Every structure is written in structure tokens, then in C-alpha cells.
Amino acid sequence: MKSIIQTNKQCFLCGSQSDLHEHHIFYGTANRKWSEEYGLKVWLCPQHHNMSAAGVHFNRDFDMALKALAQAVFEKVVGTHEEFMRIFGKNWI
């Protein structure tokens, strides 16, 4: 997995190394493609991905925090705020 956010293959939240899922921070048809292209992904264990209420797909606070982090890293490593807005269409910070 190419990620500009995470280098170690472990759950981004708890550090588990078992049964990891690749999570595209910006999902949906178009945004998933951009997450893939720019490396806006993290590893998550099933508990923190989609197998419990604590998972990013059910926990809005966790989802919004990852989106804000991804935007900040994009703007630091990849491009400008304007480029992020042109691609993703929303400011998460």
C-alpha cells in the first residue's frame, strides 16, 4: 500500500498487526481514486475499520479526524490548499 500518512503496516489507531484492512480516507467513486493516487490511505484493524461502532465507517469523529489529517499531510507533502480543494472539493480542516 502506498501511503503518505503511514509507513508501518499496523492499525493506525491501536497498532495491531493482525488482519489489517486498507482504508481509503476519502471514499466514494471519485474520491477513492484520488485517495489511491495520492496515498491518502491508512491500515486499520477490523475493529477500527468496519466491524464495530468504533470503526471509521461508523464513528464520525474518527472519520473527520482522518480527513483533516489527510488534508494537512497532502498540503504539506503533495500540493497547495487550492489544489486539494480543486481535487476533493471540501475543506476538512
Contact map, one row per residue, 1 for C-alpha under 8 A:
111000000000000000000100000000000000000010000000000000000000000000000000000000000000000000000
111100000000000000000000000000000001001010000000000000000000000000000000000000000000000000000
111111100000000000000000000000000000011111000000000000000000000000000000000000000000000000000
011111100000000000000000000000000000011110000000000000000000000000000000110010000000000000000
001111100000000000000000000000000000001111000000000000000000000000000100100000000000000000000
001111111001000000000000000000000000000011100000000000000000000000000000000000000000000000000
001111111000000000000000000000000000000000000000000000000000000000000000000000000000000000000
000001111100000000000000000000000000000000000000000000000000000000000000000000000000000000000
000001111110000010000000000000000000000000100000000000000000000000000000000000000000000000000
000000011111001111010000000000000000000000111000000000000000000000000000000000000000000000000
000000001111111110010000000000000000000001111001000000000000000000000000000000000000000000000
000001000111111000000000000000000000000001110000000000000000000000000000000000000000000000000
000000000011111000000000000000000000000000010001000000000000000000000000000000000000000000000
000000000011111100000000000000000000000000000000000000000000000000000000000000000000000000000
000000000111111110000000000000000000000000000000000000000000000000000000000000000000000000000
000000000110011111000000000000000000000000001000000000000000000000000000000000000000000000000
000000001110001111110000000000000000000000001000000000000000000000000000000000000000000000000
000000000100000111110000000000000000000000001000000000000000000000000000000000000000000000000
000000000000000011111000000000000000000000001100000000000000000000000000000000000000000000000
000000000110000011111100000000000000000000111100000000000000000000000000000000000000000000000
000000000000000000111110000000000000000000111100100000000000000000000000000000000000000000000
100000000000000000011111000000000000000011110000000000000000000000000000000000000000000000000
000000000000000000001111100000000000000011110000100000000000000000000000000000000000000000000
000000000000000000000111111000010011000111000000000000000000000000000000000000000000000000000
000000000000000000000011111000010010000111000000000000000000001001100100000000000000000000000
000000000000000000000001111100110110000100000000000000000000000000100000000000000000000000000
000000000000000000000001111111110010000000000000000000000000000000000000000000000000000000000
000000000000000000000000011111110000000000000000000000000000000000000000000000000000000000000
000000000000000000000000001111111000000000000000000000000000000000000000000000000000000000000
000000000000000000000000001111111100000000000000000000000000000000000000000000000000000000000
000000000000000000000000011111111110000000000000000000000000000000000000000000000000000100000
000000000000000000000001111111111111000000000000000000000000000000000000000000000000000000000
000000000000000000000000000011111111100000000000000000000000000000000000000000000000000000000
000000000000000000000000010001111111110100000000000000000000000000000000000000000000001000000
000000000000000000000001111000111111111110000000000000000000000000000000000000000000000000000
010000000000000000000001000000011111111110000000000000000000000000000000000000000000000000000
000000000000000000000000000000001111111100000000000000000000000000000000000000000000000000000
001100000000000000000000000000000111111100000000000000000000000000000000010001000000000000000
011110000000000000000000000000000011111110000000000000000000000000000000000000000000000000000
001110000000000000000001110000000111111111000000000000000000000000000100010000000000000000000
111111000000000000000111100000000011001111100000000000000000000000000000000000000000000000000
001011000011000000000111100000000000000111110000000000000000000000000000000000000000000000000
000001001111000000011110000000000000000011111000000000000000000000000000000000000000000000000
000000000111100000011110000000000000000001111111100000000000000000000000000000000000000000000
000000000110000111111000000000000000000000111111100000000000000000000000000000000000000000000
000000000000000000111000000000000000000000011111111100100000000000000000000000000000000000000
000000000000000000000000000000000000000000011111111101100000000000000000000000000000000000000
000000000010100000000000000000000000000000011111111101110000000000000000000000000000000000000
000000000000000000001010000000000000000000011111111101111000000000000000000000000000000000000
000000000000000000000000000000000000000000000111111110111100000000000000000000000000000000000
000000000000000000000000000000000000000000000111111110100000000000000000000000000000000000000
000000000000000000000000000000000000000000000111111111100100000000000000000000000000000000000
000000000000000000000000000000000000000000000000011111100110000000000000000000000000000000000
000000000000000000000000000000000000000000000011100111110110000000000000000000000000000000000
000000000000000000000000000000000000000000000111111111111110010000000000000000000000000000000
000000000000000000000000000000000000000000000001110001111111011000000000000000000000000000000
000000000000000000000000000000000000000000000000110000111111001000000000000000000000000000000
000000000000000000000000000000000000000000000000010111111111000000000000000000000000000000000
000000000000000000000000000000000000000000000000000011111111111000000000000000000000000000000
000000000000000000000000000000000000000000000000000000011111111100000000000000000000000000000
000000000000000000000000000000000000000000000000000000000011111110000000000000000000000000000
000000000000000000000000000000000000000000000000000000110011111111000000000000000000000000000
000000000000000000000000100000000000000000000000000000011011111111100000000000000000000000000
000000000000000000000000000000000000000000000000000000000001111111110000000000000000000000010
000000000000000000000000000000000000000000000000000000000000111111111000000000000000000000000
000000000000000000000000100000000000000000000000000000000000011111111100000000000000000000000
000000000000000000000000110000000000000000000000000000000000001111111110000000000000000000010
000000000000000000000000000000000000000000000000000000000000000111111111000000000000000000011
000000000000000000000000000000000000000000000000000000000000000011111111100000000000000000000
000010000000000000000000100000000000000100000000000000000000000001111111110000000000000000000
000000000000000000000000000000000000000000000000000000000000000000111111111000000001000000111
000000000000000000000000000000000000000000000000000000000000000000011111111100000000000000001
000110000000000000000000000000000000000000000000000000000000000000001111111111000000000000000
000100000000000000000000000000000000010100000000000000000000000000000111111111110001000000000
000000000000000000000000000000000000000000000000000000000000000000000011111111111001000000000
000000000000000000000000000000000000000000000000000000000000000000000001111111110000000000000
000100000000000000000000000000000000000000000000000000000000000000000000111111100000000000000
000000000000000000000000000000000000010000000000000000000000000000000000111111110000000000000
000000000000000000000000000000000000000000000000000000000000000000000000011111111011000000000
000000000000000000000000000000000000000000000000000000000000000000000000011101111111000000000
000000000000000000000000000000000000000000000000000000000000000000000000001000111111100000000
000000000000000000000000000000000000000000000000000000000000000000000000000000011111110000000
000000000000000000000000000000000000000000000000000000000000000000000000000000111111111000000
000000000000000000000000000000000000000000000000000000000000000000000010011000111111111110000
000000000000000000000000000000000000000000000000000000000000000000000000000000001111111111100
000000000000000000000000000000000000000000000000000000000000000000000000000000000111111110000
000000000000000000000000000000000100000000000000000000000000000000000000000000000011111110000
000000000000000000000000000000100000000000000000000000000000000000000000000000000001111111000
000000000000000000000000000000000000000000000000000000000000000000000000000000000001111111100
000000000000000000000000000000000000000000000000000000000000000000000000000000000000100111110
000000000000000000000000000000000000000000000000000000000000000000000010000000000000100011111
000000000000000000000000000000000000000000000000000000000000000100110010000000000000000001111
000000000000000000000000000000000000000000000000000000000000000000010011000000000000000000111
